[in-house]
């Protein structure tokens, strides 16, 4: 049996609705978290204009308050 290895590790950051985050498009607030059919989680982030865009957790980081 070959040695076990980590192929992909989930982030230690938990994104919940209401969290203030930075995205690749700027700053916003988490409004939705859902799983895709492939099992990847996507996070809906609303910007200042009210537009919601979805990102993977790799594209987000928590904003410092």
Phi, psi and omega in degrees: 000127179290158178296145177287148177215152179275121178271320181209135181245133177289154178293153174277352181275136178249121180261117180241155179306136181098347181290139178271124186226161169256135177243182175290348180253356181134203183264149179195186182237135179292128179239347184203141174226126180212159178264143174272166178302334180278355179095359177279138176271138174239146185243124177275126182237126178265130179268184182297336180274358181088003179278135179254127175236150181254138183225155169279164182295338178291337182268002183239155168212147181293139175278142177279132181270000000 
